């Protein structure tokens, strides 16, 4: 199962805050973060990396999908 966190239209630090909350809620599911700015991608990536999670970023037109792998994924 994948939890979706849509942070399009939000300026920093709100994307980081929303992703941090999703990570803190725990669970073993993967998290898909939908982002619309490169700055937010960089900031969220920094947070996820600092927490030791594996993730990948894909860009489709002007939208970024950052998939944070859950435990067992």
N, CA, C, O and CB atoms as a CASP TS submission, in Angstrom:
PFRMAT TS
TARGET T0000
AUTHOR 0000-0000-0000
METHOD Language model
MODEL 1
PARENT N/A
ATOM      1  N   UNK     1       0.849  -1.185   0.000  1.00  0.00           N
ATOM      2  CA  UNK     1       0.000   0.000   0.000  1.00  0.00           C
ATOM      3  C   UNK     1       0.895   1.248   0.000  1.00  0.00           C
ATOM      4  O   UNK     1       1.964   1.258   0.610  1.00  0.00           O
ATOM      5  CB  UNK     1      -0.966  -0.002   1.236  1.00  0.00           C
ATOM      6  N   UNK     2       0.445   2.285  -0.685  1.00  0.00           N
ATOM      7  CA  UNK     2       1.215   3.516  -0.785  1.00  0.00           C
ATOM      8  C   UNK     2       0.375   4.673  -0.252  1.00  0.00           C
ATOM      9  O   UNK     2      -0.764   4.883  -0.671  1.00  0.00           O
ATOM     10  CB  UNK     2       1.657   3.780  -2.251  1.00  0.00           C
ATOM     11  N   UNK     3       0.959   5.407   0.669  1.00  0.00           N
ATOM     12  CA  UNK     3       0.307   6.601   1.205  1.00  0.00           C
ATOM     13  C   UNK     3       0.697   7.777   0.320  1.00  0.00           C
ATOM     14  O   UNK     3       1.870   7.925  -0.024  1.00  0.00           O
ATOM     15  CB  UNK     3       0.707   6.858   2.706  1.00  0.00           C
ATOM     16  N   UNK     4      -0.258   8.607  -0.050  1.00  0.00           N
ATOM     17  CA  UNK     4       0.010   9.738  -0.929  1.00  0.00           C
ATOM     18  C   UNK     4       0.002  11.045  -0.146  1.00  0.00           C
ATOM     19  O   UNK     4      -0.908  11.311   0.638  1.00  0.00           O
ATOM     20  CB  UNK     4      -1.018   9.792  -2.061  1.00  0.00           C
ATOM     21  N   UNK     5       1.043  11.863  -0.377  1.00  0.00           N
ATOM     22  CA  UNK     5       1.137  13.188   0.243  1.00  0.00           C
ATOM     23  C   UNK     5       1.297  14.188  -0.897  1.00  0.00           C
ATOM     24  O   UNK     5       2.337  14.231  -1.554  1.00  0.00           O
ATOM     25  CB  UNK     5       2.345  13.279   1.279  1.00  0.00           C
ATOM     26  N   UNK     6       0.265  14.989  -1.125  1.00  0.00           N
ATOM     27  CA  UNK     6       0.264  15.956  -2.222  1.00  0.00           C
ATOM     28  C   UNK     6       0.620  17.333  -1.662  1.00  0.00           C
ATOM     29  O   UNK     6      -0.150  17.914  -0.896  1.00  0.00           O
ATOM     30  CB  UNK     6      -1.125  15.987  -2.947  1.00  0.00           C
ATOM     31  N   UNK     7       1.782  17.851  -2.045  1.00  0.00           N
ATOM     32  CA  UNK     7       2.227  19.149  -1.526  1.00  0.00           C
ATOM     33  C   UNK     7       2.304  20.194  -2.644  1.00  0.00           C
ATOM     34  O   UNK     7       2.968  21.219  -2.490  1.00  0.00           O
ATOM     35  CB  UNK     7       3.599  19.009  -0.839  1.00  0.00           C
ATOM     36  N   UNK     8       1.632  19.937  -3.761  1.00  0.00           N
ATOM     37  CA  UNK     8       1.616  20.912  -4.854  1.00  0.00           C
ATOM     38  C   UNK     8       0.977  22.208  -4.385  1.00  0.00           C
ATOM     39  O   UNK     8      -0.029  22.205  -3.676  1.00  0.00           O
ATOM     40  CB  UNK     8       0.861  20.354  -6.079  1.00  0.00           C
ATOM     41  N   UNK     9       1.581  23.310  -4.794  1.00  0.00           N
ATOM     42  CA  UNK     9       1.045  24.622  -4.445  1.00  0.00           C
ATOM     43  C   UNK     9       1.488  25.132  -3.088  1.00  0.00           C
ATOM     44  O   UNK     9       1.172  26.266  -2.728  1.00  0.00           O
ATOM     45  CB  UNK     9      -0.434  24.578  -4.482  1.00  0.00           C
ATOM     46  N   UNK    10       2.213  24.325  -2.323  1.00  0.00           N
ATOM     47  CA  UNK    10       2.684  24.755  -1.012  1.00  0.00           C
ATOM     48  C   UNK    10       4.122  25.240  -1.123  1.00  0.00           C
ATOM     49  O   UNK    10       4.941  24.634  -1.813  1.00  0.00           O
ATOM     50  CB  UNK    10       2.572  23.607   0.019  1.00  0.00           C
ATOM     51  N   UNK    11       4.419  26.338  -0.437  1.00  0.00           N
ATOM     52  CA  UNK    11       5.800  26.820  -0.431  1.00  0.00           C
ATOM     53  C   UNK    11       6.488  26.347   0.842  1.00  0.00           C
ATOM     54  O   UNK    11       5.842  26.075   1.854  1.00  0.00           O
ATOM     55  CB  UNK    11       5.853  28.369  -0.541  1.00  0.00           C
ATOM     56  N   UNK    12       7.802  26.257   0.769  1.00  0.00           N
ATOM     57  CA  UNK    12       8.588  25.793   1.911  1.00  0.00           C
ATOM     58  C   UNK    12       8.394  26.732   3.089  1.00  0.00           C
ATOM     59  O   UNK    12       8.310  27.948   2.912  1.00  0.00           O
ATOM     60  CB  UNK    12      10.084  25.689   1.546  1.00  0.00           C
ATOM     61  N   UNK    13       8.325  26.181   4.272  1.00  0.00           N
ATOM     62  CA  UNK    13       8.707  24.821   4.676  1.00  0.00           C
ATOM     63  C   UNK    13       7.562  23.814   4.713  1.00  0.00           C
ATOM     64  O   UNK    13       7.753  22.704   5.208  1.00  0.00           O
ATOM     65  CB  UNK    13       9.335  24.870   6.017  1.00  0.00           C
ATOM     66  N   UNK    14       6.378  24.161   4.208  1.00  0.00           N
ATOM     67  CA  UNK    14       5.206  23.295   4.386  1.00  0.00           C
ATOM     68  C   UNK    14       5.327  21.916   3.745  1.00  0.00           C
ATOM     69  O   UNK    14       4.858  20.951   4.348  1.00  0.00           O
ATOM     70  CB  UNK    14       4.009  23.975   3.830  1.00  0.00           C
ATOM     71  N   UNK    15       5.929  21.757   2.550  1.00  0.00           N
ATOM     72  CA  UNK    15       6.108  20.393   2.030  1.00  0.00           C
ATOM     73  C   UNK    15       6.955  19.523   2.959  1.00  0.00           C
ATOM     74  O   UNK    15       6.638  18.353   3.175  1.00  0.00           O
ATOM     75  CB  UNK    15       6.754  20.441   0.651  1.00  0.00           C
ATOM     76  N   UNK    16       8.018  20.085   3.500  1.00  0.00           N
ATOM     77  CA  UNK    16       8.887  19.334   4.409  1.00  0.00           C
ATOM     78  C   UNK    16       8.111  18.956   5.676  1.00  0.00           C
ATOM     79  O   UNK    16       8.232  17.831   6.163  1.00  0.00           O
ATOM     80  CB  UNK    16      10.154  20.163   4.770  1.00  0.00           C
ATOM     81  N   UNK    17       7.331  19.873   6.202  1.00  0.00           N
ATOM     82  CA  UNK    17       6.549  19.614   7.416  1.00  0.00           C
ATOM     83  C   UNK    17       5.546  18.482   7.177  1.00  0.00           C
ATOM     84  O   UNK    17       5.398  17.596   8.019  1.00  0.00           O
ATOM     85  CB  UNK    17       5.811  20.898   7.870  1.00  0.00           C
ATOM     86  N   UNK    18       4.855  18.509   6.030  1.00  0.00           N
ATOM     87  CA  UNK    18       3.862  17.463   5.733  1.00  0.00           C
ATOM     88  C   UNK    18       4.526  16.096   5.557  1.00  0.00           C
ATOM     89  O   UNK    18       3.997  15.085   6.020  1.00  0.00           O
ATOM     90  CB  UNK    18       3.068  17.826   4.465  1.00  0.00           C
ATOM     91  N   UNK    19       5.676  16.062   4.893  1.00  0.00           N
ATOM     92  CA  UNK    19       6.365  14.788   4.692  1.00  0.00           C
ATOM     93  C   UNK    19       6.925  14.284   6.017  1.00  0.00           C
ATOM     94  O   UNK    19       6.881  13.084   6.288  1.00  0.00           O
ATOM     95  CB  UNK    19       7.497  14.934   3.646  1.00  0.00           C
ATOM     96  N   UNK    20       7.449  15.181   6.842  1.00  0.00           N
ATOM     97  CA  UNK    20       7.960  14.789   8.161  1.00  0.00           C
ATOM     98  C   UNK    20       6.837  14.164   8.986  1.00  0.00           C
ATOM     99  O   UNK    20       7.045  13.153   9.657  1.00  0.00           O
ATOM    100  CB  UNK    20       8.565  16.013   8.907  1.00  0.00           C
ATOM    101  N   UNK    21       5.657  14.761   8.937  1.00  0.00           N
ATOM    102  CA  UNK    21       4.507  14.226   9.680  1.00  0.00           C
ATOM    103  C   UNK    21       4.153  12.822   9.179  1.00  0.00           C
ATOM    104  O   UNK    21       3.884  11.925   9.977  1.00  0.00           O
ATOM    105  CB  UNK    21       3.280  15.170   9.542  1.00  0.00           C
ATOM    106  N   UNK    22       4.155  12.637   7.858  1.00  0.00           N
ATOM    107  CA  UNK    22       3.847  11.323   7.292  1.00  0.00           C
ATOM    108  C   UNK    22       4.885  10.288   7.722  1.00  0.00           C
ATOM    109  O   UNK    22       4.532   9.153   8.041  1.00  0.00           O
ATOM    110  CB  UNK    22       3.782  11.401   5.759  1.00  0.00           C
ATOM    111  N   UNK    23       6.154  10.672   7.731  1.00  0.00           N
ATOM    112  CA  UNK    23       7.214   9.760   8.175  1.00  0.00           C
ATOM    113  C   UNK    23       7.068   9.439   9.662  1.00  0.00           C
ATOM    114  O   UNK    23       7.262   8.295  10.075  1.00  0.00           O
ATOM    115  CB  UNK    23       8.602  10.371   7.898  1.00  0.00           C
ATOM    116  N   UNK    24       6.724  10.457  10.469  1.00  0.00           N
ATOM    117  CA  UNK    24       6.578  10.266  11.910  1.00  0.00           C
ATOM    118  C   UNK    24       5.398   9.369  12.263  1.00  0.00           C
ATOM    119  O   UNK    24       5.413   8.690  13.290  1.00  0.00           O
ATOM    120  CB  UNK    24       6.420  11.603  12.594  1.00  0.00           C
ATOM    121  N   UNK    25       4.369   9.367  11.407  1.00  0.00           N
ATOM    122  CA  UNK    25       3.201   8.528  11.666  1.00  0.00           C
ATOM    123  C   UNK    25       3.548   7.063  11.511  1.00  0.00           C
ATOM    124  O   UNK    25       2.789   6.177  11.905  1.00  0.00           O
ATOM    125  CB  UNK    25       2.053   8.897  10.730  1.00  0.00           C
ATOM    126  N   UNK    26       4.711   6.828  10.927  1.00  0.00           N
ATOM    127  CA  UNK    26       5.230   5.470  10.852  1.00  0.00           C
ATOM    128  C   UNK    26       4.481   4.586   9.898  1.00  0.00           C
ATOM    129  O   UNK    26       3.947   5.035   8.884  1.00  0.00           O
ATOM    130  CB  UNK    26       5.215   4.854  12.186  1.00  0.00           C
ATOM    131  N   UNK    27       4.451   3.339  10.237  1.00  0.00           N
ATOM    132  CA  UNK    27       3.863   2.365   9.337  1.00  0.00           C
ATOM    133  C   UNK    27       4.930   1.841   8.397  1.00  0.00           C
ATOM    134  O   UNK    27       6.021   2.401   8.292  1.00  0.00           O
ATOM    135  CB  UNK    27       2.694   2.976   8.549  1.00  0.00           C
ATOM    136  N   UNK    28       4.601   0.777   7.730  1.00  0.00           N
ATOM    137  CA  UNK    28       5.567   0.141   6.846  1.00  0.00           C
ATOM    138  C   UNK    28       5.280   0.439   5.391  1.00  0.00           C
ATOM    139  O   UNK    28       5.956  -0.079   4.502  1.00  0.00           O
ATOM    140  CB  UNK    28       5.578  -1.346   7.069  1.00  0.00           C
ATOM    141  N   UNK    29       4.274   1.277   5.142  1.00  0.00           N
ATOM    142  CA  UNK    29       3.897   1.555   3.764  1.00  0.00           C
ATOM    143  C   UNK    29       4.832   2.568   3.109  1.00  0.00           C
ATOM    144  O   UNK    29       5.472   3.377   3.781  1.00  0.00           O
ATOM    145  CB  UNK    29       2.470   2.059   3.708  1.00  0.00           C
ATOM    146  N   UNK    30       4.891   2.501   1.804  1.00  0.00           N
ATOM    147  CA  UNK    30       5.646   3.488   1.052  1.00  0.00           C
ATOM    148  C   UNK    30       4.847   4.790   1.008  1.00  0.00           C
ATOM    149  O   UNK    30       3.631   4.795   1.195  1.00  0.00           O
ATOM    150  CB  UNK    30       5.962   2.975  -0.385  1.00  0.00           C
ATOM    151  N   UNK    31       5.552   5.888   0.758  1.00  0.00           N
ATOM    152  CA  UNK    31       4.910   7.202   0.688  1.00  0.00           C
ATOM    153  C   UNK    31       5.241   7.818  -0.668  1.00  0.00           C
ATOM    154  O   UNK    31       6.408   7.911  -1.046  1.00  0.00           O
ATOM    155  CB  UNK    31       5.379   8.136   1.864  1.00  0.00           C
ATOM    156  N   UNK    32       4.208   8.238  -1.394  1.00  0.00           N
ATOM    157  CA  UNK    32       4.384   8.939  -2.662  1.00  0.00           C
ATOM    158  C   UNK    32       4.115  10.413  -2.418  1.00  0.00           C
ATOM    159  O   UNK    32       3.009  10.805  -2.046  1.00  0.00           O
ATOM    160  CB  UNK    32       3.439   8.366  -3.774  1.00  0.00           C
ATOM    161  N   UNK    33       5.150  11.232  -2.634  1.00  0.00           N
ATOM    162  CA  UNK    33       5.014  12.671  -2.442  1.00  0.00           C
ATOM    163  C   UNK    33       4.904  13.316  -3.822  1.00  0.00           C
ATOM    164  O   UNK    33       5.758  13.102  -4.682  1.00  0.00           O
ATOM    165  CB  UNK    33       6.225  13.262  -1.628  1.00  0.00           C
ATOM    166  N   UNK    34       3.855  14.101  -4.028  1.00  0.00           N
ATOM    167  CA  UNK    34       3.642  14.788  -5.300  1.00  0.00           C
ATOM    168  C   UNK    34       4.033  16.246  -5.110  1.00  0.00           C
ATOM    169  O   UNK    34       3.463  16.949  -4.276  1.00  0.00           O
ATOM    170  CB  UNK    34       2.152  14.657  -5.787  1.00  0.00           C
ATOM    171  N   UNK    35       5.015  16.696  -5.894  1.00  0.00           N
ATOM    172  CA  UNK    35       5.644  18.000  -5.688  1.00  0.00           C
ATOM    173  C   UNK    35       5.667  18.759  -7.013  1.00  0.00           C
ATOM    174  O   UNK    35       5.799  18.154  -8.077  1.00  0.00           O
ATOM    175  CB  UNK    35       7.088  17.842  -5.116  1.00  0.00           C
ATOM    176  N   UNK    36       5.536  20.095  -6.947  1.00  0.00           N
ATOM    177  CA  UNK    36       5.544  20.879  -8.183  1.00  0.00           C
ATOM    178  C   UNK    36       6.681  21.889  -8.289  1.00  0.00           C
ATOM    179  O   UNK    36       6.701  22.684  -9.229  1.00  0.00           O
ATOM    180  CB  UNK    36       4.255  21.597  -8.312  1.00  0.00           C
ATOM    181  N   UNK    37       7.627  21.879  -7.351  1.00  0.00           N
ATOM    182  CA  UNK    37       8.776  22.785  -7.476  1.00  0.00           C
ATOM    183  C   UNK    37      10.070  22.028  -7.180  1.00  0.00           C
ATOM    184  O   UNK    37      10.113  21.132  -6.338  1.00  0.00           O
ATOM    185  CB  UNK    37       8.628  24.000  -6.518  1.00  0.00           C
ATOM    186  N   UNK    38      11.119  22.419  -7.899  1.00  0.00           N
ATOM    187  CA  UNK    38      12.418  21.779  -7.713  1.00  0.00           C
ATOM    188  C   UNK    38      12.991  22.049  -6.320  1.00  0.00           C
ATOM    189  O   UNK    38      13.645  21.186  -5.735  1.00  0.00           O
ATOM    190  CB  UNK    38      13.394  22.261  -8.779  1.00  0.00           C
ATOM    191  N   UNK    39      12.743  23.245  -5.796  1.00  0.00           N
ATOM    192  CA  UNK    39      13.231  23.588  -4.454  1.00  0.00           C
ATOM    193  C   UNK    39      12.621  22.651  -3.413  1.00  0.00           C
ATOM    194  O   UNK    39      13.322  22.166  -2.525  1.00  0.00           O
ATOM    195  CB  UNK    39      12.895  25.063  -4.109  1.00  0.00           C
ATOM    196  N   UNK    40      11.332  22.398  -3.520  1.00  0.00           N
ATOM    197  CA  UNK    40      10.675  21.488  -2.579  1.00  0.00           C
ATOM    198  C   UNK    40      11.216  20.069  -2.722  1.00  0.00           C
ATOM    199  O   UNK    40      11.376  19.365  -1.724  1.00  0.00           O
ATOM    200  CB  UNK    40       9.156  21.496  -2.796  1.00  0.00           C
ATOM    201  N   UNK    41      11.499  19.641  -3.957  1.00  0.00           N
ATOM    202  CA  UNK    41      12.084  18.312  -4.172  1.00  0.00           C
ATOM    203  C   UNK    41      13.416  18.216  -3.434  1.00  0.00           C
ATOM    204  O   UNK    41      13.681  17.227  -2.751  1.00  0.00           O
ATOM    205  CB  UNK    41      12.280  18.026  -5.693  1.00  0.00           C
ATOM    206  N   UNK    42      14.249  19.239  -3.572  1.00  0.00           N
ATOM    207  CA  UNK    42      15.558  19.245  -2.907  1.00  0.00           C
ATOM    208  C   UNK    42      15.408  19.200  -1.389  1.00  0.00           C
ATOM    209  O   UNK    42      16.101  18.435  -0.718  1.00  0.00           O
ATOM    210  CB  UNK    42      16.359  20.489  -3.317  1.00  0.00           C
ATOM    211  N   UNK    43      14.506  20.015  -0.849  1.00  0.00           N
ATOM    212  CA  UNK    43      14.332  20.078   0.607  1.00  0.00           C
ATOM    213  C   UNK    43      13.743  18.788   1.172  1.00  0.00           C
ATOM    214  O   UNK    43      14.193  18.302   2.210  1.00  0.00           O
ATOM    215  CB  UNK    43      13.435  21.254   0.975  1.00  0.00           C
ATOM    216  N   UNK    44      12.738  18.231   0.494  1.00  0.00           N
ATOM    217  CA  UNK    44      12.137  16.979   0.952  1.00  0.00           C
ATOM    218  C   UNK    44      13.154  15.837   0.828  1.00  0.00           C
ATOM    219  O   UNK    44      13.239  14.980   1.708  1.00  0.00           O
ATOM    220  CB  UNK    44      10.851  16.658   0.138  1.00  0.00           C
ATOM    221  N   UNK    45      13.919  15.831  -0.263  1.00  0.00           N
ATOM    222  CA  UNK    45      14.950  14.795  -0.442  1.00  0.00           C
ATOM    223  C   UNK    45      15.966  14.840   0.689  1.00  0.00           C
ATOM    224  O   UNK    45      16.389  13.800   1.195  1.00  0.00           O
ATOM    225  CB  UNK    45      15.664  14.969  -1.794  1.00  0.00           C
ATOM    226  N   UNK    46      16.354  16.039   1.080  1.00  0.00           N
ATOM    227  CA  UNK    46      17.315  16.202   2.176  1.00  0.00           C
ATOM    228  C   UNK    46      16.752  15.605   3.472  1.00  0.00           C
ATOM    229  O   UNK    46      17.463  14.911   4.199  1.00  0.00           O
ATOM    230  CB  UNK    46      17.661  17.703   2.379  1.00  0.00           C
ATOM    231  N   UNK    47      15.482  15.875   3.757  1.00  0.00           N
ATOM    232  CA  UNK    47      14.839  15.332   4.961  1.00  0.00           C
ATOM    233  C   UNK    47      14.815  13.808   4.911  1.00  0.00           C
ATOM    234  O   UNK    47      15.208  13.141   5.869  1.00  0.00           O
ATOM    235  CB  UNK    47      13.401  15.884   5.109  1.00  0.00           C
ATOM    236  N   UNK    48      14.354  13.266   3.796  1.00  0.00           N
ATOM    237  CA  UNK    48      14.211  11.812   3.673  1.00  0.00           C
ATOM    238  C   UNK    48      15.571  11.134   3.794  1.00  0.00           C
ATOM    239  O   UNK    48      15.698  10.110   4.465  1.00  0.00           O
ATOM    240  CB  UNK    48      13.545  11.439   2.328  1.00  0.00           C
ATOM    241  N   UNK    49      16.586  11.700   3.147  1.00  0.00           N
ATOM    242  CA  UNK    49      17.946  11.147   3.214  1.00  0.00           C
ATOM    243  C   UNK    49      18.459  11.178   4.656  1.00  0.00           C
ATOM    244  O   UNK    49      19.094  10.225   5.109  1.00  0.00           O
ATOM    245  CB  UNK    49      18.907  11.939   2.283  1.00  0.00           C
ATOM    246  N   UNK    50      18.185  12.272   5.379  1.00  0.00           N
ATOM    247  CA  UNK    50      18.668  12.394   6.758  1.00  0.00           C
ATOM    248  C   UNK    50      18.008  11.379   7.681  1.00  0.00           C
ATOM    249  O   UNK    50      18.555  11.034   8.728  1.00  0.00           O
ATOM    250  CB  UNK    50      18.417  13.802   7.282  1.00  0.00           C
ATOM    251  N   UNK    51      16.830  10.903   7.286  1.00  0.00           N
ATOM    252  CA  UNK    51      16.120   9.893   8.069  1.00  0.00           C
ATOM    253  C   UNK    51      16.531   8.477   7.691  1.00  0.00           C
ATOM    254  O   UNK    51      16.077   7.513   8.307  1.00  0.00           O
ATOM    255  CB  UNK    51      14.627  10.053   7.890  1.00  0.00           C
ATOM    256  N   UNK    52      17.402   8.346   6.664  1.00  0.00           N
ATOM    257  CA  UNK    52      17.904   7.044   6.274  1.00  0.00           C
ATOM    258  C   UNK    52      16.982   6.229   5.388  1.00  0.00           C
ATOM    259  O   UNK    52      17.145   5.013   5.291  1.00  0.00           O
ATOM    260  CB  UNK    52      18.202   6.277   7.469  1.00  0.00           C
ATOM    261  N   UNK    53      16.019   6.865   4.741  1.00  0.00           N
ATOM    262  CA  UNK    53      15.082   6.156   3.866  1.00  0.00           C
ATOM    263  C   UNK    53      15.591   6.139   2.432  1.00  0.00           C
ATOM    264  O   UNK    53      16.236   7.084   1.978  1.00  0.00           O
ATOM    265  CB  UNK    53      13.690   6.805   3.925  1.00  0.00           C
ATOM    266  N   UNK    54      15.296   5.059   1.730  1.00  0.00           N
ATOM    267  CA  UNK    54      15.562   4.990   0.299  1.00  0.00           C
ATOM    268  C   UNK    54      14.414   5.674  -0.432  1.00  0.00           C
ATOM    269  O   UNK    54      13.258   5.571  -0.021  1.00  0.00           O
ATOM    270  CB  UNK    54      15.734   3.510  -0.178  1.00  0.00           C
ATOM    271  N   UNK    55      14.736   6.372  -1.516  1.00  0.00           N
ATOM    272  CA  UNK    55      13.693   7.026  -2.294  1.00  0.00           C
ATOM    273  C   UNK    55      14.162   7.215  -3.722  1.00  0.00           C
ATOM    274  O   UNK    55      15.351   7.115  -4.026  1.00  0.00           O
ATOM    275  CB  UNK    55      13.305   8.377  -1.669  1.00  0.00           C
ATOM    276  N   UNK    56      13.202   7.491  -4.589  1.00  0.00           N
ATOM    277  CA  UNK    56      13.540   7.831  -5.966  1.00  0.00           C
ATOM    278  C   UNK    56      12.620   8.960  -6.410  1.00  0.00           C
ATOM    279  O   UNK    56      11.498   9.102  -5.924  1.00  0.00           O
ATOM    280  CB  UNK    56      13.411   6.587  -6.913  1.00  0.00           C
ATOM    281  N   UNK    57      13.123   9.759  -7.346  1.00  0.00           N
ATOM    282  CA  UNK    57      12.373  10.901  -7.860  1.00  0.00           C
ATOM    283  C   UNK    57      12.178  10.710  -9.357  1.00  0.00           C
ATOM    284  O   UNK    57      13.118  10.387 -10.084  1.00  0.00           O
ATOM    285  CB  UNK    57      13.106  12.250  -7.556  1.00  0.00           C
ATOM    286  N   UNK    58      10.950  10.913  -9.802  1.00  0.00           N
ATOM    287  CA  UNK    58      10.644  10.888 -11.223  1.00  0.00           C
ATOM    288  C   UNK    58       9.943  12.184 -11.583  1.00  0.00           C
ATOM    289  O   UNK    58       9.112  12.682 -10.825  1.00  0.00           O
ATOM    290  CB  UNK    58       9.772   9.658 -11.594  1.00  0.00           C
ATOM    291  N   UNK    59      10.284  12.730 -12.750  1.00  0.00           N
ATOM    292  CA  UNK    59       9.643  13.972 -13.205  1.00  0.00           C
ATOM    293  C   UNK    59       8.772  13.658 -14.402  1.00  0.00           C
ATOM    294  O   UNK    59       9.215  13.018 -15.355  1.00  0.00           O
ATOM    295  CB  UNK    59      10.699  15.065 -13.564  1.00  0.00           C
ATOM    296  N   UNK    60       7.533  14.111 -14.348  1.00  0.00           N
ATOM    297  CA  UNK    60       6.599  13.946 -15.446  1.00  0.00           C
ATOM    298  C   UNK    60       6.031  15.319 -15.764  1.00  0.00           C
ATOM    299  O   UNK    60       5.181  15.830 -15.035  1.00  0.00           O
ATOM    300  CB  UNK    60       5.467  12.919 -15.096  1.00  0.00           C
ATOM    301  N   UNK    61       6.502  15.915 -16.853  1.00  0.00           N
ATOM    302  CA  UNK    61       6.179  17.289 -17.217  1.00  0.00           C
ATOM    303  C   UNK    61       6.630  18.211 -16.085  1.00  0.00           C
ATOM    304  O   UNK    61       7.829  18.283 -15.814  1.00  0.00           O
ATOM    305  CB  UNK    61       4.649  17.453 -17.501  1.00  0.00           C
ATOM    306  N   UNK    62       5.729  18.913 -15.420  1.00  0.00           N
ATOM    307  CA  UNK    62       6.126  19.851 -14.356  1.00  0.00           C
ATOM    308  C   UNK    62       5.876  19.298 -12.963  1.00  0.00           C
ATOM    309  O   UNK    62       5.959  20.037 -11.982  1.00  0.00           O
ATOM    310  CB  UNK    62       5.383  21.159 -14.513  1.00  0.00           C
ATOM    311  N   UNK    63       5.573  18.014 -12.861  1.00  0.00           N
ATOM    312  CA  UNK    63       5.252  17.408 -11.567  1.00  0.00           C
ATOM    313  C   UNK    63       6.313  16.360 -11.232  1.00  0.00           C
ATOM    314  O   UNK    63       6.721  15.569 -12.083  1.00  0.00           O
ATOM    315  CB  UNK    63       3.825  16.767 -11.585  1.00  0.00           C
ATOM    316  N   UNK    64       6.745  16.377  -9.982  1.00  0.00           N
ATOM    317  CA  UNK    64       7.716  15.408  -9.482  1.00  0.00           C
ATOM    318  C   UNK    64       6.997  14.408  -8.590  1.00  0.00           C
ATOM    319  O   UNK    64       6.132  14.776  -7.796  1.00  0.00           O
ATOM    320  CB  UNK    64       8.869  16.112  -8.710  1.00  0.00           C
ATOM    321  N   UNK    65       7.366  13.144  -8.730  1.00  0.00           N
ATOM    322  CA  UNK    65       6.888  12.092  -7.834  1.00  0.00           C
ATOM    323  C   UNK    65       8.093  11.579  -7.076  1.00  0.00           C
ATOM    324  O   UNK    65       9.025  11.036  -7.669  1.00  0.00           O
ATOM    325  CB  UNK    65       6.163  10.932  -8.615  1.00  0.00           C
ATOM    326  N   UNK    66       8.074  11.751  -5.770  1.00  0.00           N
ATOM    327  CA  UNK    66       9.155  11.265  -4.913  1.00  0.00           C
ATOM    328  C   UNK    66       8.585  10.083  -4.139  1.00  0.00           C
ATOM    329  O   UNK    66       7.701  10.251  -3.299  1.00  0.00           O
ATOM    330  CB  UNK    66       9.705  12.401  -3.939  1.00  0.00           C
ATOM    331  N   UNK    67       9.091   8.896  -4.422  1.00  0.00           N
ATOM    332  CA  UNK    67       8.605   7.688  -3.773  1.00  0.00           C
ATOM    333  C   UNK    67       9.568   7.273  -2.683  1.00  0.00           C
ATOM    334  O   UNK    67      10.720   6.930  -2.947  1.00  0.00           O
ATOM    335  CB  UNK    67       8.418   6.555  -4.789  1.00  0.00           C
ATOM    336  N   UNK    68       9.077   7.308  -1.448  1.00  0.00           N
ATOM    337  CA  UNK    68       9.856   6.884  -0.284  1.00  0.00           C
ATOM    338  C   UNK    68       9.497   5.431  -0.031  1.00  0.00           C
ATOM    339  O   UNK    68       8.338   5.102   0.221  1.00  0.00           O
ATOM    340  CB  UNK    68       9.569   7.788   0.990  1.00  0.00           C
ATOM    341  N   UNK    69      10.495   4.568  -0.101  1.00  0.00           N
ATOM    342  CA  UNK    69      10.239   3.140   0.050  1.00  0.00           C
ATOM    343  C   UNK    69       9.941   2.788   1.497  1.00  0.00           C
ATOM    344  O   UNK    69      10.666   3.181   2.411  1.00  0.00           O
ATOM    345  CB  UNK    69      11.429   2.329  -0.451  1.00  0.00           C
ATOM    346  N   UNK    70       8.868   2.045   1.687  1.00  0.00           N
ATOM    347  CA  UNK    70       8.513   1.579   3.017  1.00  0.00           C
ATOM    348  C   UNK    70       9.299   0.337   3.371  1.00  0.00           C
ATOM    349  O   UNK    70      10.005  -0.223   2.532  1.00  0.00           O
ATOM    350  CB  UNK    70       7.020   1.304   3.112  1.00  0.00           C
ATOM    351  N   UNK    71       9.176  -0.087   4.600  1.00  0.00           N
ATOM    352  CA  UNK    71       9.861  -1.303   5.039  1.00  0.00           C
ATOM    353  C   UNK    71       9.291  -2.487   4.276  1.00  0.00           C
ATOM    354  O   UNK    71       8.075  -2.639   4.152  1.00  0.00           O
ATOM    355  CB  UNK    71       9.715  -1.511   6.576  1.00  0.00           C
ATOM    356  N   UNK    72      10.179  -3.315   3.773  1.00  0.00           N
ATOM    357  CA  UNK    72       9.736  -4.483   3.039  1.00  0.00           C
ATOM    358  C   UNK    72       9.415  -4.209   1.587  1.00  0.00           C
ATOM    359  O   UNK    72       8.967  -5.109   0.876  1.00  0.00           O
ATOM    360  CB  UNK    72       8.552  -5.058   3.696  1.00  0.00           C
ATOM    361  N   UNK    73       9.635  -2.977   1.123  1.00  0.00           N
ATOM    362  CA  UNK    73       9.352  -2.652  -0.294  1.00  0.00           C
ATOM    363  C   UNK    73      10.560  -2.885  -1.147  1.00  0.00           C
ATOM    364  O   UNK    73      10.512  -2.668  -2.358  1.00  0.00           O
ATOM    365  CB  UNK    73       8.892  -1.202  -0.448  1.00  0.00           C
TER
END
